[in-house]
Amino acid sequence: MDNSLLKQILREYEEKRQKAIFEADIRKKDLLKVNPRLSEIEKELSNISIQTAKAILTSDKKQKENLLLSLKKETNNLLKEKKNFIKELTSDNNYLNPHFECKFCSDTGYITKDNVATMCSCLKQRIYDIAYNKSNMGNLERENFSNFNVRLFSDKPNKDLYKSDISPRENINLIKEKSKNFIENFDDPEEKNLVFTGSTGLGKTFIINCIANEMLKQGKTVLYQTAPVMLDSIIDIKFGKENSKFDLIDNILNVDLLIIDDLGAERTNDIKITELFTIINTRLLNQNHKITKTIISTNLTAPELFQTYTTRIGSRLAGNYRFLRFFGEDLRFKKSKKEA
């Protein structure tokens, strides 16, 4: 990991954390100004905190227990009154609390459990986005299932042209359904990985971005690599031609969702095929005792994939991946005709 990059990101985290705390403080002060009773409750709670601290120091065990019990009851009553009071003013139960972007780490970047701090998925994703995803996943905000327009796909079957009894629209609806199943069952070890096959302009990247969007909402990490760049980078790192500031190989093997785009566009050789097998196989073996999934996108047909790569890779794909074939008209060409 590049320490300067990590420090830069953590500074960003601290700034947005402090901003959220500051804004919560402003909301609280505004309410206290116009609502005297809320101000009184805050003062009483503060006073109880001081009394509780003093009670803990008392030597009389029975007196301590009674006092702490009384203070706890009083605190609960005040908190209940405060909650009901705020409920009358706003439907937001967390109105007075800082609105952190990440509910898991409260915008610290780390989660502490049993006195052990681990990097939050949001911080990992921020690093991935800067190091790998910036140029690959730039349309996530607008490419999601809510913007999915099946009407762009023809509803007319053409068996001779598409080698299928169903229409492109029926097919894309099936792909959408299976993609949603993939998202919903991501943590199920029985849920298969995905291979998207089909020519360019048929919606493969759009669906991938839809899936990536949903996984990010669930707090999963997503790493997007084109096959040519990924394999060249791995080989350069292993042969010492490139310094991996971002632990590329480790991240590829351990990220929750790895997206390998444009498989088959790279110049294949034995070394690249070996590295590809290692990636696919290692992620299937679940060596880190966590569920990881992979989506592969390719312009090659399923038979062409098996011809291009070794039987070892073919067997892993056949046994552990669901193949989804995209077909229809080139959507980019179709859109340009519509705009013209």
Summary of the structure (lengths in Angstrom):
residues: 340
radius of gyration: 27.1
end to end distance: 48.2
largest distance: 90.6
contacts: 937
relative contact order: 0.10
helix: 58%
strand: 11%
